[in-house]
Every structure is written in C-alpha cells, then in structure tokens.
Amino acid sequence: MTKADPTKKKKSAPKILTGFRIHPEIKTLAMEAAAKRLDKPLYWVMSGWAGDEKYADSYHGETRKACPSVQYRIVDGRRPEVRFSIWSVADFFLSLSDNIQETYGLTPLEAMAAKLPCVVSDWDGYRESVRDKLDGFRIATYSPRAGLGRDLAYRYAHGWDSYSHYIGAAAQMTAVDIGASAEAIYQLATQPDLRKRMGEAAQKQAQSALDWKVIIPRYQALWAEQNRVRLAAAKAQIPRNTEEDPWRLDPFRLFASYPTEWLTPYTMVALTPGMTWEIAKTRLTGALANFTPQMLPALAEMEALYAALAAQPQALAADLVSGFPANRRNFMERSLIWFAKYGVASINGISDRISN
C-alpha cells in the first residue's frame, strides 16, 4: 500500500483524486453541485486510462462539458511513477462505483493507506473497506429488483451484446445518490480538520485491518469454513434453476447484494427540485447517458415518465408507471433508476442500510 509524502504541502484549493470508470456522470453532477457552493476552485484529478483512445477523448470531453465549474485534470495512470505517487497530490479520494465488475476495489485501500479520506458508493466490497463517517463517506446506491434484468442477460448469452455493453447496461440502471455525494464532497472540501481526522482514521484502519498480514489469515479461515460446508452438503440434492439460464442469470438477481437498496413498485420517487423537461431531455439524450441505447426508453416514453413525476411531489414507482402499457411497466420502472442516475429524479430509500 502506498503512503502519503508527509512533506508535501497542499494548496488551499481542494483536490479530488479519482480513477477511470465506465460512467462518469454521477461524479460530474456531484462535483458540479459541490463546486457551485464553494468560494474557491475545486480540482478534479483523473488518474487512469482507457483501452480505446477515441472513447477516452469522448469520455473526457463529455465530462468537462458536464461540470464546467470544476478544474478537470487528466493524468496517465499507466506510468509507474504516477501510479505510486499520485496519492500525494490529493486532499481526498472519490470512487462512486456503479458496475457489477467492481467486486471489491483496491483503490480505496490505497487511498486510505495514503491517509486520504474517501467518498465511495455503498457498493459491494467498498463496504468492507471504508467505514461511513469514520474513514470518509459511503453513498447510498439503488438497483432494480431481481427479475428486471433478464433482457440484459439474454442479449449477452446470445452474443448480441459484448461484455462491456452487458456491464455498461447494468450500470446504466444503477443510481448513486447525487445529492448525498455532493454534500460529502462539499464537507471534505471545506473542512480541513474533518479531512485530517478521517484521513488518520482511514490510514489506521488500512494498516490494522486491511493489510495482507491481516487479510490472508481471514481468507484461510473462510476457505476452511467453505470446505466444511461443502463436505456437509456433499449428498444434498441441489434444485435446478428452471426459471432462467443458470449460466447467464439476471444481473440484478445475481448481484442483488451489491446496492444499498432495490427499487420496487413501493419505492417513493420524486422529481429533482428545479428540474425541467428541457434539462432532463439534455441529460437523458447526451452521449454519457446513451452508452446502451437499445436498453433505454424512447424519447416519447421519457417525456411521459417525466410528466408523471412532475404531476405530484412524490409517488410510488408503481403509480408512476401505471399509465404505460402492461408489457412496458417493468421496463419503465427500471428506467426510473436511469432518471435518478442522471439527477432527473431522486429515490427516497425506505431504510438505512449503510452501517459499519
């Protein structure tokens, strides 16, 4: 794990370090909202790379366009001297992962070891590293309920979509609370004492609980437990899954433990304050929002869903999609999360599952 350079002096303008991700929109909206509240520049340092330079150019261009109030800087993370020293440039680390490929995540551990507080999504393995309000902030995430991703699995199983499009489509249906993200960024950007306290706690946690010398014995204990379970169940009859292809399960069933909460017909959803159809249309038809257009609603459906949201302060997801044909209601229920992902709507969670 990388340690921070204690001799490095930081300027007053807060600097946030992030890594490369498929969808940058959550970060851009949260950064822009936080930057507008600050009385000093906010620097976003993006360290990473993409396999496709044309895609990288589009990614960075759209990111800059979406957060004009932020000073966006790109650093090539392929260079070893950058990878191992980049932590010293930042005041805190941001990783709002929303994809099923992120099974654990080493970057928050490296940030914590470098004495950086973290703002991360409450997503799968990130829960095992960053302790909410101790080492930083974990932000609530929302995905569709199991059963609403069979089309994603079907297309991937038949070779119609690549793996990148499969995980990209699942990520398009995953939302991270933008308002809470912006508030966490603002708090860390304006409170040096908070950054110091959380950074020190994060480094201590990384060294005492997340170092390899601690993790490996835990792995060994897990393997022993799994072996005991395997031996005890050797003669058990395992029922066949006849409902879905067991090789290509619905990702929202297979990875149901990843998000903080699932959106259901009984989840309350509201239009974001100040939102207009013009703003919503611009966001939902932009390049960042249309990574997998075949899995997204048509423009007329977008406008109808927006109108349903605008008609009342908040409503049950089931009520919001009730005006659509029966064969489109599950699809539009899933699209509510897509609306939330781009800040058009907000999801009012029914429980606080973020705990340490």
RODO-2510 file (C-alpha; in nm, 4 decimals, decimal comma):
residues 356
     n   res          X          Y          Z
     1     m     0,0000     0,0000     0,0000
     2     t     0,1188     0,3490    -0,0877
     3     k     0,1856     0,6010     0,1872
     4     a     0,1485     0,9757     0,1513
     5     d     0,4507     1,2053     0,1393
     6     p     0,4367     1,3931     0,4739
     7     t     0,6498     1,6755     0,3353
     8     k     0,4036     1,7537     0,0580
     9     k     0,2289     2,0868     0,1172
    10     k    -0,1210     2,1205    -0,0209
    11     k    -0,2668     2,4413    -0,1592
    12     s    -0,5911     2,5832    -0,0291
    13     a    -0,7960     2,4738    -0,3323
    14     p    -0,9275     2,1225    -0,2602
    15     k    -0,8119     1,8487    -0,4962
    16     i    -1,0056     1,5256    -0,5504
    17     l    -0,8428     1,2160    -0,6946
    18     t    -1,0482     0,9626    -0,8896
    19     g    -0,9861     0,6649    -1,1154
    20     f    -1,1281     0,5818    -1,4582
    21     r    -1,4795     0,4324    -1,4662
    22     i    -1,7274     0,3457    -1,7425
    23     h    -1,9842     0,6073    -1,6424
    24     p    -1,8523     0,9393    -1,5046
    25     e    -2,1917     1,1128    -1,4884
    26     i    -2,2553     1,0647    -1,1156
    27     k    -1,9215     1,2250    -1,0363
    28     t    -1,9738     1,5125    -1,2799
    29     l    -2,3149     1,6045    -1,1383
    30     a    -2,1962     1,5748    -0,7777
    31     m    -1,8751     1,7687    -0,8438
    32     e    -2,0580     2,0452    -1,0273
    33     a    -2,3125     2,0824    -0,7458
    34     a    -2,0363     2,0991    -0,4825
    35     a    -1,8182     2,3368    -0,6870
    36     k    -2,1019     2,5873    -0,7252
    37     r    -2,1233     2,6136    -0,3454
    38     l    -1,7501     2,6756    -0,2946
    39     d    -1,5774     3,0123    -0,2877
    40     k    -1,2554     2,8626    -0,4287
    41     p    -1,1655     2,6331    -0,7199
    42     l    -1,2302     2,2607    -0,6959
    43     y    -0,9729     2,0450    -0,8738
    44     w    -1,0625     1,7002    -1,0050
    45     v    -0,7571     1,4859    -1,0839
    46     m    -0,8483     1,1854    -1,3016
    47     s    -0,5753     0,9207    -1,2911
    48     g    -0,6259     0,6261    -1,5233
    49     w    -0,6543     0,5201    -1,8857
    50     a    -0,8842     0,3563    -2,1389
    51     g    -0,8090     0,0861    -2,3923
    52     d    -0,9715     0,2890    -2,6686
    53     e    -0,8279     0,6390    -2,7200
    54     k    -1,1303     0,7535    -2,9208
    55     y    -1,3580     0,6536    -2,6330
    56     a    -1,1225     0,8237    -2,3844
    57     d    -1,1386     1,1505    -2,5804
    58     s    -1,5194     1,1371    -2,5793
    59     y    -1,5246     1,0446    -2,2099
    60     h    -1,3053     1,3374    -2,1066
    61     g    -1,4789     1,5820    -2,3394
    62     e    -1,8254     1,4958    -2,2115
    63     t    -1,7012     1,5043    -1,8516
    64     r    -1,5600     1,8565    -1,8901
    65     k    -1,8805     1,9728    -2,0572
    66     a    -2,0946     1,8326    -1,7737
    67     c    -1,9044     2,0086    -1,4925
    68     p    -1,7844     2,3476    -1,6210
    69     s    -1,7308     2,4829    -1,2668
    70     v    -1,4661     2,2166    -1,1910
    71     q    -1,0975     2,2267    -1,2826
    72     y    -1,0601     1,8872    -1,4540
    73     r    -0,7096     1,7431    -1,4890
    74     i    -0,6076     1,4148    -1,6577
    75     v    -0,3048     1,2107    -1,5505
    76     d    -0,1846     0,8993    -1,7332
    77     g    -0,2019     0,6270    -1,4704
    78     r    -0,0090     0,3769    -1,6834
    79     r     0,3239     0,5321    -1,5830
    80     p     0,4597     0,3580    -1,2689
    81     e     0,5993     0,6814    -1,1266
    82     v     0,2473     0,8271    -1,1481
    83     r     0,0631     0,5239    -1,0117
    84     f     0,2680     0,5117    -0,6941
    85     s     0,2946     0,8845    -0,6238
    86     i    -0,0369     1,0295    -0,7414
    87     w    -0,1910     0,9974    -0,3937
    88     s     0,0217     1,2840    -0,2604
    89     v    -0,1500     1,5378    -0,4862
    90     a    -0,4973     1,4891    -0,3393
    91     d    -0,6947     1,6044    -0,0376
    92     f    -0,9407     1,3185    -0,0644
    93     f    -1,0370     1,0307    -0,2924
    94     l    -1,3634     0,9729    -0,4818
    95     s    -1,4898     0,6466    -0,6305
    96     l    -1,8634     0,6191    -0,6962
    97     s    -1,8575     0,2732    -0,8490
    98     d    -2,1842     0,1550    -1,0032
    99     n    -2,0854    -0,1535    -1,2006
   100     i    -2,1017    -0,5266    -1,1293
   101     q    -1,7394    -0,5660    -1,2372
   102     e    -1,6253    -0,3901    -0,9179
   103     t    -1,6238    -0,6895    -0,6851
   104     y    -1,4007    -0,5389    -0,4177
   105     g    -1,1953    -0,2370    -0,5180
   106     l    -0,8318    -0,1833    -0,4247
   107     t    -0,8163     0,1896    -0,4948
   108     p    -0,9981     0,2921    -0,1725
   109     l    -0,7497     0,0804     0,0250
   110     e    -0,4566     0,2533    -0,1419
   111     a    -0,6153     0,5923    -0,0747
   112     m    -0,6755     0,5032     0,2910
   113     a    -0,3160     0,3841     0,3299
   114     a    -0,2072     0,7193     0,1835
   115     k    -0,4036     0,8970     0,4604
   116     l    -0,6809     1,0167     0,2311
   117     p    -1,0455     1,0195     0,3385
   118     c    -1,2729     0,8573     0,0807
   119     v    -1,6111     0,9272    -0,0714
   120     v    -1,7295     0,5973    -0,2171
   121     s    -2,0547     0,4346    -0,3206
   122     d    -2,2148     0,1919    -0,0777
   123     w    -2,1461    -0,0917    -0,3198
   124     d    -2,0328    -0,4490    -0,2612
   125     g    -1,6711    -0,4690    -0,1398
   126     y    -1,6426    -0,0973    -0,0716
   127     r    -1,8451    -0,1702     0,2430
   128     e    -1,5563    -0,3816     0,3714
   129     s    -1,3025    -0,1007     0,3447
   130     v    -1,4485     0,2476     0,4014
   131     r    -1,6392     0,2958     0,7266
   132     d    -1,9117     0,5547     0,6798
   133     k    -1,8434     0,8837     0,8616
   134     l    -1,5192     0,7425     1,0065
   135     d    -1,2809     0,6948     0,7123
   136     g    -1,4972     0,9005     0,4779
   137     f    -1,8494     0,8703     0,3395
   138     r    -2,0364     0,5830     0,1770
   139     i    -2,3165     0,6958    -0,0526
   140     a    -2,6400     0,5010    -0,0995
   141     t    -2,6877     0,3070    -0,4244
   142     y    -3,0034     0,1746    -0,5935
   143     s    -3,0592    -0,1021    -0,8493
   144     p    -3,3704    -0,2664    -0,9970
   145     r    -3,5287    -0,5600    -0,8183
   146     a    -3,4443    -0,9124    -0,9311
   147     g    -3,6238    -1,0099    -1,2492
   148     l    -3,5878    -0,6785    -1,4304
   149     g    -3,2570    -0,7609    -1,5971
   150     r    -3,3387    -1,0793    -1,7866
   151     d    -3,3173    -0,8990    -2,1208
   152     l    -2,9600    -0,7885    -2,0390
   153     a    -2,8617    -1,1474    -1,9610
   154     y    -3,0429    -1,2836    -2,2673
   155     r    -2,8700    -1,0459    -2,5076
   156     y    -2,5301    -1,1223    -2,3592
   157     a    -2,5894    -1,5004    -2,3582
   158     h    -2,6737    -1,4923    -2,7305
   159     g    -2,3745    -1,2799    -2,8240
   160     w    -2,5815    -0,9783    -2,9260
   161     d    -2,4048    -0,7597    -2,6705
   162     s    -2,0399    -0,7645    -2,5691
   163     y    -1,9331    -0,7997    -2,2070
   164     s    -1,8635    -0,4250    -2,1944
   165     h    -2,2167    -0,3479    -2,3133
   166     y    -2,3625    -0,6009    -2,0693
   167     i    -2,1965    -0,4474    -1,7638
   168     g    -2,2496    -0,0992    -1,9063
   169     a    -2,6229    -0,1602    -1,9401
   170     a    -2,6435    -0,2891    -1,5819
   171     a    -2,4553     0,0204    -1,4653
   172     q    -2,6969     0,2455    -1,6545
   173     m    -2,9701     0,1002    -1,4323
   174     t    -2,7740     0,1662    -1,1122
   175     a    -2,8020     0,5017    -0,9359
   176     v    -2,5857     0,6630    -0,6694
   177     d    -2,7390     0,9365    -0,4549
   178     i    -2,6108     1,2529    -0,6247
   179     g    -2,7260     1,4921    -0,3519
   180     a    -2,5508     1,2945    -0,0782
   181     s    -2,2380     1,2689    -0,2958
   182     a    -2,2289     1,6456    -0,3491
   183     e    -2,2765     1,7091     0,0233
   184     a    -1,9918     1,4727     0,1160
   185     i    -1,7611     1,6424    -0,1365
   186     y    -1,8563     1,9847    -0,0029
   187     q    -1,7949     1,8858     0,3589
   188     l    -1,4483     1,7482     0,2859
   189     a    -1,3609     2,0409     0,0578
   190     t    -1,4477     2,2993     0,3247
   191     q    -1,3347     2,1290     0,6461
   192     p    -0,9587     2,0625     0,6709
   193     d    -0,9985     1,9276     1,0252
   194     l    -1,2541     1,6744     0,9038
   195     r    -1,0186     1,5653     0,6260
   196     k    -0,7354     1,5259     0,8732
   197     r    -0,9422     1,3267     1,1222
   198     m    -1,0896     1,0961     0,8618
   199     g    -0,7566     1,0547     0,6831
   200     e    -0,5831     0,9487     1,0028
   201     a    -0,8634     0,7042     1,0847
   202     a    -0,8506     0,5654     0,7317
   203     q    -0,4761     0,5042     0,7428
   204     k    -0,5011     0,3333     1,0808
   205     q    -0,7848     0,1114     0,9529
   206     a    -0,5907     0,0209     0,6384
   207     q    -0,2826    -0,0797     0,8351
   208     s    -0,4560    -0,2623     1,1217
   209     a    -0,7474    -0,4344     0,9480
   210     l    -0,6893    -0,4380     0,5722
   211     d    -0,3189    -0,5161     0,5296
   212     w    -0,2268    -0,8523     0,3729
   213     k    -0,0904    -0,9817     0,7019
   214     v    -0,4428    -0,9483     0,8421
   215     i    -0,6405    -1,0411     0,5304
   216     i    -0,4609    -1,3686     0,4458
   217     p    -0,5482    -1,5434     0,7766
   218     r    -0,9095    -1,4358     0,7208
   219     y    -0,9014    -1,5907     0,3742
   220     q    -0,7641    -1,9123     0,5214
   221     a    -1,0425    -1,9214     0,7807
   222     l    -1,3013    -1,8624     0,5054
   223     w    -1,1631    -2,1467     0,2924
   224     a    -1,1760    -2,3817     0,5891
   225     e    -1,5370    -2,2839     0,6607
   226     q    -1,6356    -2,3274     0,2952
   227     n    -1,4735    -2,6709     0,2896
   228     r    -1,6732    -2,7768     0,5962
   229     v    -1,9942    -2,6607     0,4284
   230     r    -1,9012    -2,8410     0,1048
   231     l    -1,8331    -3,1691     0,2806
   232     a    -2,1515    -3,1456     0,4853
   233     a    -2,3593    -3,0830     0,1736
   234     a    -2,1948    -3,3467    -0,0464
   235     k    -2,5089    -3,5633    -0,0621
   236     a    -2,7611    -3,2807    -0,0780
   237     q    -2,9800    -3,2502    -0,3862
   238     i    -2,9357    -2,9088    -0,5443
   239     p    -3,2548    -2,7976    -0,7238
   240     r    -3,2163    -2,6922    -1,0844
   241     n    -3,2955    -2,3360    -1,1760
   242     t    -3,5634    -2,3800    -1,4416
   243     e    -3,6687    -2,0149    -1,4473
   244     e    -3,3549    -1,8658    -1,6001
   245     d    -3,0392    -1,9683    -1,7814
   246     p    -2,8078    -2,0626    -1,4898
   247     w    -2,5054    -1,9561    -1,6942
   248     r    -2,6435    -1,6093    -1,7622
   249     l    -2,8620    -1,5047    -1,4715
   250     d    -3,0369    -1,1718    -1,4446
   251     p    -2,7576    -0,9421    -1,3147
   252     f    -2,9961    -0,7785    -1,0695
   253     r    -3,0614    -1,1216    -0,9173
   254     l    -2,7011    -1,2401    -0,9359
   255     f    -2,5623    -0,9211    -0,7818
   256     a    -2,8583    -0,8337    -0,5607
   257     s    -2,6312    -0,7865    -0,2573
   258     y    -2,4290    -0,5065    -0,4207
   259     p    -2,6563    -0,1989    -0,3866
   260     t    -2,7815    -0,0396    -0,0678
   261     e    -3,1397    -0,0958    -0,1735
   262     w    -3,3522    -0,2169    -0,4643
   263     l    -3,6178    -0,0060    -0,6274
   264     t    -3,9547    -0,1828    -0,6030
   265     p    -4,3116    -0,0856    -0,7015
   266     y    -4,3488     0,0522    -0,3469
   267     t    -4,0439     0,2808    -0,3566
   268     m    -4,1191     0,6530    -0,3428
   269     v    -3,9663     0,8581    -0,6246
   270     a    -3,9687     1,2364    -0,6732
   271     l    -3,8688     1,4817    -0,9429
   272     t    -3,5475     1,6660    -0,8571
   273     p    -3,6249     2,0236    -0,7389
   274     g    -3,5745     2,2771    -1,0145
   275     m    -3,5810     2,0125    -1,2877
   276     t    -3,7427     2,0988    -1,6207
   277     w    -3,8116     1,8814    -1,9219
   278     e    -3,5517     2,0782    -2,1196
   279     i    -3,2794     1,9977    -1,8642
   280     a    -3,3963     1,6379    -1,8331
   281     k    -3,4017     1,5886    -2,2096
   282     t    -3,0496     1,7297    -2,2455
   283     r    -2,9140     1,4967    -1,9775
   284     l    -3,1002     1,1843    -2,0898
   285     t    -3,0131     1,2208    -2,4575
   286     g    -2,6486     1,3169    -2,4032
   287     a    -2,3561     1,0980    -2,5021
   288     l    -2,2878     0,9817    -2,1451
   289     a    -2,6463     0,8682    -2,0926
   290     n    -2,6731     0,6703    -2,4160
   291     f    -2,3987     0,4132    -2,3786
   292     t    -2,6548     0,1334    -2,4399
   293     p    -2,9437     0,2988    -2,6281
   294     q    -3,1138    -0,0335    -2,7049
   295     m    -3,1851    -0,0800    -2,3326
   296     l    -3,3278     0,2685    -2,2768
   297     p    -3,6766     0,4167    -2,3213
   298     a    -3,7766     0,6019    -2,6362
   299     l    -3,7952     0,9810    -2,6212
   300     a    -4,1761     0,9765    -2,6018
   301     e    -4,1567     0,7368    -2,3066
   302     m    -3,9005     0,9592    -2,1351
   303     e    -4,1275     1,2601    -2,1687
   304     a    -4,4312     1,0655    -2,0423
   305     l    -4,2372     0,9402    -1,7378
   306     y    -4,1142     1,2941    -1,6705
   307     a    -4,4743     1,4225    -1,6900
   308     a    -4,5855     1,1581    -1,4377
   309     l    -4,3104     1,2695    -1,1986
   310     a    -4,3894     1,6385    -1,2477
   311     a    -4,7605     1,5863    -1,1727
   312     q    -4,7078     1,5273    -0,7975
   313     p    -4,4448     1,5946    -0,5280
   314     q    -4,3608     1,2242    -0,4972
   315     a    -4,5237     0,8944    -0,5852
   316     l    -4,4881     0,5191    -0,5691
   317     a    -4,2925     0,3710    -0,8568
   318     a    -4,5942     0,1527    -0,9394
   319     d    -4,8160     0,4594    -0,9751
   320     l    -4,5638     0,6411    -1,1917
   321     v    -4,5534     0,3587    -1,4476
   322     s    -4,9229     0,2640    -1,4301
   323     g    -5,0064     0,4753    -1,7354
   324     f    -4,7783     0,2721    -1,9623
   325     p    -4,8849    -0,0471    -2,1444
   326     a    -4,8623    -0,3551    -1,9211
   327     n    -4,5726    -0,5010    -2,1207
   328     r    -4,3673    -0,1815    -2,0670
   329     r    -4,4254    -0,1214    -1,6957
   330     n    -4,1294    -0,3253    -1,5671
   331     f    -3,9108    -0,1567    -1,8293
   332     m    -4,0253     0,1891    -1,7202
   333     e    -3,9888     0,1003    -1,3515
   334     r    -3,6261     0,0213    -1,4279
   335     s    -3,5999     0,3500    -1,6176
   336     l    -3,6833     0,5425    -1,3001
   337     i    -3,3371     0,4483    -1,1736
   338     w    -3,1904     0,5702    -1,5018
   339     f    -3,3666     0,9031    -1,4346
   340     a    -3,2158     0,9109    -1,0847
   341     k    -2,8715     0,8278    -1,2210
   342     y    -2,8708     1,1493    -1,4213
   343     g    -3,0196     1,3644    -1,1476
   344     v    -3,3633     1,3986    -1,3079
   345     a    -3,5334     1,2185    -1,0188
   346     s    -3,4445     1,1164    -0,6646
   347     i    -3,5193     0,7892    -0,4890
   348     n    -3,6455     0,8058    -0,1324
   349     g    -3,4980     0,4976     0,0309
   350     i    -3,7090     0,3052     0,2798
   351     s    -3,4250     0,2008     0,5075
   352     d    -3,0785     0,2999     0,6220
   353     r    -2,8643     0,0010     0,5376
   354     i    -2,5374     0,1901     0,5462
   355     s    -2,3716     0,0693     0,8633
   356     n    -2,0257    -0,0159     0,9848
***
